[in-house]
Amino acid sequence: MTHALLPSSKVESPCTKVCTLDARNICIGCGRSVSEIANWSRLTAAEQRDICRKAGERRQQIAAAAT
């Protein structure tokens, strides 16, 4: 069983070490906002999972805009 799926499990940061902000202050590497990055370690696992979902959507938007 994978512990990453358990509600109380620690969520791995989506950081890709490509820390560059776009005009909206969204990291083009991980898709998180500046405040999401700054607050990451203080968030609950559920909040972190929600941010990962939103960040994935943002990365898709960034990729689509680049083409």
SULMO-V966038 format. One record per run of one state. SS is the DSSP state (H for helix, E for strand, L for the rest). FROM is the first residue (numbers start at 1). LEN is the number of residues. If there is no record, write none. Layout:
# SULMO-V966038
ss=<SS | SS>
from=<FROM | FROM>
len=<LEN | LEN>
This chain:
# SULMO-V966038
ss=<L | H | L | E | L | E | L | E | H | L | H | L>
from=<1 | 3 | 6 | 21 | 22 | 26 | 28 | 33 | 34 | 43 | 45 | 67>
len=<2 | 3 | 15 | 1 | 4 | 2 | 5 | 1 | 9 | 2 | 22 | 1>
